[in-house]
Amino acid sequence: MKSATASIRQQVELRIGKAGTRVGQLIYVRQGRRENTALAYAESWLSEVYVAVSNWRQIALSPEVGLRPAELDDFAPAFEHDQTESAAVLLRQ
């Protein structure tokens, strides 16, 4: 007869940069032989990233970045995709 293995759940808060901006939580769960991890983004951070990505064309044309209008379509797939819409849906809830 096998002994029952205790379940484990650990959460780690994720922060980036010198200011320690909260990005979210990494969650680890083990139940018996099963293991699972998940990343839960902080809504405040996701919102900040979403706004920046939504305005990427204006930012790209700014003097700090310096792209030309003719170059924007080459970069569009990096910023305009299904994940952008998924973030918008999450933020509207």
Phi, psi and omega per residue, in radians:
M1 nan 2.289 -3.137
K2 -1.495 2.497 3.084
S3 -1.420 2.604 -3.138
A4 -1.242 2.382 3.091
T5 -1.611 2.300 -3.132
A6 -1.158 2.518 3.062
S7 -1.355 2.548 3.125
I8 -2.221 2.368 3.032
R9 -2.367 2.127 3.124
Q10 -2.223 2.479 3.106
Q11 -2.223 2.386 3.109
V12 -2.200 2.236 3.090
E13 -1.390 2.297 -3.118
L14 -1.765 2.249 3.113
R15 -2.324 2.619 3.123
I16 -2.259 2.731 3.043
G17 1.338 2.974 3.135
K18 -1.126 -0.550 3.138
A19 -1.347 -0.202 -3.141
G20 1.211 0.707 3.138
T21 -1.039 2.203 -3.119
R22 -1.278 2.151 3.138
V23 -1.725 -0.611 -3.129
G24 2.781 -2.700 -3.137
Q25 -2.291 2.440 2.982
L26 -1.752 2.219 -3.066
I27 -2.058 2.242 3.119
Y28 -2.061 2.293 3.114
V29 -2.303 2.327 3.014
R30 -2.230 2.210 3.074
Q31 -2.249 1.836 -3.072
G32 1.134 -2.188 -3.136
R33 -1.564 -0.084 -3.134
R34 -1.547 2.382 3.086
E35 -2.257 2.522 -3.130
N36 -2.571 2.508 3.025
T37 -2.237 2.658 3.100
A38 -2.570 2.616 3.074
L39 -2.014 2.103 3.111
A40 -1.892 1.905 -3.122
Y41 -1.244 2.507 3.014
A42 -1.247 2.302 -3.085
E43 -1.052 -0.657 -3.131
S44 -1.105 -0.720 3.132
W45 -1.231 -0.761 3.130
L46 -1.049 -0.693 3.124
S47 -1.117 -0.746 3.127
E48 -1.100 -0.765 3.121
V49 -1.162 -0.726 -3.139
Y50 -1.051 -0.772 3.133
V51 -1.077 -0.774 -3.139
A52 -1.110 -0.765 -3.123
V53 -1.198 -0.651 3.128
S54 -1.112 -0.526 -3.124
N55 -1.782 0.409 -3.005
W56 -1.076 -0.605 -3.116
R57 -1.118 -0.765 3.117
Q58 -1.134 -0.717 3.135
I59 -1.140 -0.724 -3.126
A60 -1.104 -0.586 -3.128
L61 -1.477 -0.142 -3.126
S62 -1.153 2.724 3.129
P63 -1.020 -0.516 -3.132
E64 -1.137 -0.605 3.140
V65 -1.699 -0.863 2.986
G66 1.432 0.375 3.060
L67 -1.260 2.722 3.056
R68 -1.660 2.651 3.140
P69 -0.930 -0.625 -3.130
A70 -1.142 -0.330 -3.109
E71 -1.566 -0.228 -3.014
L72 -1.071 -0.731 -3.098
D73 -1.081 -0.479 3.106
D74 -1.162 -0.496 -3.078
F75 -1.701 -0.205 -3.059
A76 -0.930 -0.762 -3.121
P77 -1.056 -0.408 3.134
A78 -1.305 -0.369 -3.049
F79 -2.091 -0.394 -3.077
E80 -1.989 1.642 -3.091
H81 -2.703 -3.129 -3.061
D82 -1.037 -0.607 -3.112
Q83 -1.156 -0.536 3.086
T84 -1.115 -0.771 3.114
E85 -1.173 -0.647 3.101
S86 -1.073 -0.713 3.093
A87 -1.115 -0.709 3.114
A88 -1.074 -0.726 3.126
V89 -1.111 -0.782 3.123
L90 -1.050 -0.704 -3.091
L91 -1.284 -0.406 3.120
R92 -1.379 -0.312 -3.073
Q93 -1.200 nan nan
